Amino acid sequence: MNRRTLLQISVAAAVLPSLPLHAQDTGALAHEAFLYAYPMVKNYLTLYQYALEAGGKQYKGPLNTLTSIARVYTPEDTAIITPNSDTPYSFMVMDLRAEPLVVTLPAIEADRYYSAQIIDLYTHNVDYLGTRMDGNGGGDFLIAGPGWQGEAPAGIKRVVRIPTDLGLVVIRTQLFAPDDIGKVEAIQAGYSARTLSAYEGKPAPAPAPAIDWPVIDDDRMLSEFWPLTAFLLQFAPPLAWEGNLRDSFAAALGLQAGTAWPPASLPEGTASQMRDLVRPTDQEIRDTVAHLTDSAKLFGTPEFMKGRYVDRAAAAQGGIYGNTAQEALYVIYNVDAKGALLDGKAHHYALRFAADTLPPVSAFWSITMYDKARQLLVDNPINRYLINSPMLSGLKQDEAGGIVLYLQAESPGEEQGANWLPTPAEGFYAVMRLYLPKDVALDGRWKPPVIEIVS
């Protein structure tokens, strides 16, 4: 697949082409392998920073330990690109080789949204716990890896099986307003995780073999891409439809699960060709992401994402750990109404809603600002990173109940200040999130407004 093919996307629908399952020559196969492995390596960067780099800036806690952060994200949080700033997060990096884990959610009030997103090493959204799937009554849930063949004990509300030994749990708890943070903290205190043996009060099984976890950072992610890929494949057994594909990666490219790369048997020409395509292919993915406007096809279960490795790579680069559409629908604003890339230095912008065109949701909606270069929240003088539905009562509305949001680097003035979402004075993008979107949003009957240039 060449650069031209990769970039032939429908911007309106944000539909990316799928990879052929079997590339014919070594260069094409290596290109395919890069796109296949890119989300896993990108994922490992976060898993490493969160649970393996003790003392690092983004460290949250050891493996299999659930850690909560009783605040929303700010520009200082850099481990996850395109993060939301609506819901304080709780995290757990999972190593399921030895035994399953039991996650406990407390019961919460009926009108508050919470969810536990369960992500495998491939970056699939394997399942969810919480409001949409289970209601707000809480309970004990068992998460098992591919090697576990046991039966759930009494008291387990539901079992989730993930296809990889490593994974991530991301819990989002809705924050209604700044003064609601104490209630969120109390809810987070009710989240817990323990091994299955601890839950049952039985002796623990033999521990999994110790792992010498390779160091990774933004630079090593590309410079050490192939060795990292070979290392990670040992924790991600091929999915049912991928056996032949993975065999071809091993035979032709030397990507043997859990072994050093390159192996002595790999021709130096092949190894050099593989190294040479890393940065150009990374740029292909970035160029594709720059034109995305919709995420409905980018995140989902292994079955939903079957064979769509380009989609999966674009999702990992543009907004890793994005939700499945039924959980949260994303509208990605990369361009203005005329199709030009958004630039806070060149223009001021507006986003207009009539009273009857506000995002249709069963939970809440938000619009969040990001700088394009770093894909992180935008530092600004009023410390406002988003505008969301809980803020509606404080926004300036017209007589018919419509609102205009001002997206610009400078203040629009005191009269319009409540409706100002600051941009950087450079390239940017914004993401509208609809949590628990209604059917009219999922099936396309509701149309999001476009971003307009204003004088």
LINHUJO-V760214 format. One record per pair of residues at least 24 apart in sequence whose ideal C-beta (glycine too) atoms are under 8 Angstrom apart, sorted by the first residue. I is the first residue (numbers start at 0). GAP is how many residues later the second one is. If there is no record, write none. Layout:
# LINHUJO-V760214
((I,GAP) (I,GAP))
This chain:
# LINHUJO-V760214
((0,27) (0,30) (0,31) (0,309) (2,277) (2,281) (2,284) (5,278) (5,279) (5,281) (5,282) (5,304) (6,277) (6,280) (6,281) (6,284) (8,279) (8,282) (8,283) (10,280) (10,281) (10,282) (10,324) (10,328) (11,281) (11,282) (12,281) (13,278) (13,279) (13,280) (13,281) (13,282) (13,283) (13,284) (13,318) (14,282) (15,272) (15,281) (15,292) (15,294) (15,295) (15,298) (16,293) (17,289) (17,290) (17,291) (17,292) (17,293) (18,288) (18,289) (18,290) (18,291) (20,223) (20,224) (20,286) (21,222) (21,223) (21,226) (25,226) (25,227) (25,244) (25,247) (26,246) (26,250) (28,219) (28,220) (28,223) (28,224) (29,223) (29,240) (29,243) (29,244) (29,247) (30,246) (30,250) (31,213) (31,277) (32,196) (32,216) (32,220) (32,222) (32,241) (33,191) (33,243) (33,244) (33,247) (34,246) (34,250) (34,274) (34,275) (34,277) (34,278) (35,209) (35,213) (35,273) (36,188) (36,192) (36,195) (36,196) (36,218) (37,244) (37,247) (37,275) (37,278) (37,279) (38,83) (38,84) (38,273) (38,274) (38,276) (38,277) (38,281) (39,81) (39,82) (39,83) (39,189) (39,192) (39,193) (39,196) (40,175) (40,180) (40,184) (40,187) (40,188) (40,191) (41,81) (41,179) (41,274) (41,275) (41,278) (42,76) (42,78) (42,79) (42,80) (42,125) (42,273) (42,277) (43,77) (43,122) (43,172) (43,184) (43,188) (44,34) (44,171) (44,172) (44,173) (44,176) (45,33) (45,34) (45,122) (45,274) (45,275) (46,46) (46,119) (46,121) (47,165) (47,167) (47,168) (48,30) (49,29) (49,41) (49,43) (49,118) (50,42) (51,41) (51,161) (52,162) (59,31) (59,33) (60,30) (62,30) (62,31) (62,32) (63,28) (63,29) (63,30) (63,31) (63,37) (63,129) (63,131) (64,27) (64,128) (65,24) (65,25) (65,26) (65,37) (65,103) (65,105) (65,125) (65,126) (65,127) (66,24) (66,25) (67,103) (67,117) (67,120) (67,121) (67,123) (69,111) (69,114) (69,115) (69,118) (70,110) (71,103) (71,313) (72,304) (72,312) (73,303) (73,309) (73,311) (74,301) (74,302) (74,303) (74,304) (74,310) (76,299) (76,300) (77,296) (77,298) (79,240) (79,241) (80,236) (80,237) (80,238) (80,239) (80,293) (80,294) (80,295) (81,236) (81,237) (81,238) (81,240) (81,288) (81,293) (81,294) (81,349) (82,293) (82,294) (83,88) (83,282) (83,284) (83,302) (83,349) (84,281) (84,283) (84,292) (84,300) (84,301) (85,86) (85,88) (85,89) (85,278) (85,280) (85,282) (85,300) (85,302) (85,347) (85,349) (86,26) (86,85) (86,86) (86,87) (86,88) (87,84) (87,85) (87,87) (87,93) (87,96) (87,97) (87,100) (88,81) (88,82) (88,83) (89,79) (89,80) (89,81) (89,83) (89,98) (89,101) (90,77) (90,78) (90,79) (90,80) (91,76) (91,77) (91,101) (92,73) (92,74) (92,75) (93,49) (93,51) (93,72) (93,73) (93,74) (93,75) (94,70) (94,71) (94,113) (95,47) (95,48) (95,49) (95,51) (95,52) (95,66) (95,69) (95,70) (95,71) (96,48) (96,50) (96,68) (96,111) (96,112) (96,138) (97,97) (97,106) (97,107) (97,108) (97,109) (97,110) (98,49) (98,96) (98,97) (98,98) (98,105) (98,106) (99,42) (99,43) (99,44) (99,45) (99,48) (99,50) (99,95) (99,96) (100,41) (100,42) (100,92) (100,93) (100,94) (100,95) (101,38) (101,39) (101,40) (101,41) (101,54) (101,91) (101,92) (101,93) (101,94) (101,96) (101,97) (102,26) (102,37) (102,38) (102,39) (102,40) (102,66) (102,88) (102,89) (102,90) (103,34) (103,35) (103,36) (103,37) (103,86) (103,87) (103,88) (103,89) (104,24) (104,25) (104,29) (104,33) (104,34) (104,36) (104,66) (104,85) (104,86) (105,32) (105,81) (105,84) (105,85) (106,29) (106,30) (106,31) (107,28) (107,30) (107,79) (108,27) (109,26) (111,24) (111,61) (111,62) (111,64) (111,75) (112,59) (112,60) (112,61) (112,250) (112,251) (112,322) (112,323) (113,57) (113,58) (113,59) (113,60) (113,73) (114,56) (114,57) (114,208) (114,212) (115,25) (115,53) (115,54) (115,55) (116,52) (116,53) (116,54) (116,55) (116,204) (116,206) (116,210) (117,25) (117,42) (117,44) (117,49) (117,50) (117,51) (118,48) (118,49) (118,50) (118,51) (118,202) (119,42) (119,43) (119,44) (119,46) (119,47) (119,116) (119,182) (120,43) (120,44) (120,45) (120,46) (120,111) (120,114) (120,115) (121,41) (121,42) (121,114) (121,117) (121,180) (121,190) (122,189) (122,192) (122,193) (122,197) (122,198) (123,39) (123,176) (123,177) (123,178) (123,180) (123,181) (123,188) (124,174) (124,175) (124,176) (124,198) (124,199) (124,202) (125,34) (125,35) (125,36) (125,37) (125,41) (125,175) (125,176) (126,33) (126,35) (126,174) (127,196) (127,199) (128,29) (128,31) (129,41) (130,232) (130,305) (131,194) (131,195) (131,304) (133,24) (137,52) (139,59) (141,54) (142,24) (142,26) (145,91) (149,46) (152,43) (152,46) (152,47) (154,44) (162,73) (162,74) (162,76) (162,139) (163,71) (163,72) (163,73) (164,70) (164,71) (165,66) (165,69) (165,70) (167,153) (168,24) (169,151) (173,189) (173,190) (173,261) (175,214) (176,213) (221,56) (221,57) (221,60) (224,53) (225,29) (225,35) (225,36) (225,45) (225,48) (225,49) (225,52) (226,33) (226,34) (228,26) (228,32) (229,24) (229,25) (229,26) (229,27) (229,28) (229,29) (229,30) (229,31) (230,27) (232,24) (232,25) (233,24) (238,63) (238,67) (240,65) (240,66) (284,28) (284,29) (284,32) (285,31) (287,26) (288,25) (288,28) (288,29) (289,44) (289,51) (289,82) (290,43) (290,44) (291,26) (291,40) (291,42) (292,38) (292,39) (292,40) (292,41) (292,42) (293,36) (293,37) (293,38) (294,24) (294,27) (294,30) (294,34) (294,35) (294,37) (295,29) (295,33) (295,146) (297,24) (298,24) (298,25) (298,26) (299,24) (299,25) (317,57) (318,56) (318,112) (324,112) (324,117) (325,110) (325,111) (325,116) (326,108) (326,109) (327,105) (327,106) (327,107) (327,108) (327,109) (328,104) (328,105) (328,108) (328,112) (328,113) (329,101) (329,102) (329,103) (329,104) (330,100) (330,101) (330,103) (330,117) (331,97) (331,99) (332,96) (332,97) (332,98) (332,99) (332,118) (333,95) (334,116) (335,114) (335,115) (335,116) (335,117) (336,113) (336,114) (336,115) (336,116) (337,115) (340,86) (341,30) (341,81) (341,85) (341,86) (341,87) (341,88) (341,109) (342,83) (342,84) (342,85) (343,63) (343,64) (343,65) (343,79) (343,80) (343,81) (343,82) (343,83) (343,84) (344,64) (344,80) (344,81) (346,61) (346,106) (346,107) (347,58) (347,59) (347,60) (347,62) (347,64) (347,105) (347,106) (347,107) (348,57) (348,58) (348,59) (348,74) (348,102) (348,103) (348,104) (348,105) (349,54) (349,55) (349,56) (349,57) (349,101) (349,102) (349,104) (350,53) (350,54) (350,56) (350,98) (350,100) (350,101) (351,50) (351,51) (351,52) (351,53) (351,97) (351,100) (352,49) (352,50) (352,51) (352,52) (352,96) (353,46) (353,47) (353,48) (354,42) (354,45) (354,46) (354,47) (356,89) (356,90) (356,92) (357,31) (357,34) (358,30) (358,73) (358,75) (358,78) (358,82) (358,87) (358,89) (359,74) (359,77) (359,78) (359,80) (359,81) (359,86) (360,28) (360,73) (360,74) (360,75) (360,76) (360,77) (360,80) (361,73) (361,74) (361,75) (361,76) (362,72) (362,73) (363,24) (363,25) (363,26) (363,71) (364,24) (364,67) (364,68) (364,69) (364,70) (365,66) (365,67) (366,38) (366,54) (366,63) (366,64) (366,65) (366,66) (367,62) (367,63) (367,65) (368,38) (368,52) (368,53) (368,54) (368,59) (368,61) (369,58) (369,59) (369,60) (369,61) (370,53) (370,55) (370,56) (370,57) (371,54) (371,55) (371,56) (371,57) (372,53) (372,54) (377,44) (377,45) (377,46) (377,50) (379,42) (380,41) (381,38) (381,40) (383,36) (383,37) (383,38) (385,35) (386,32) (386,34) (393,24) (394,24) (405,48) (406,44))
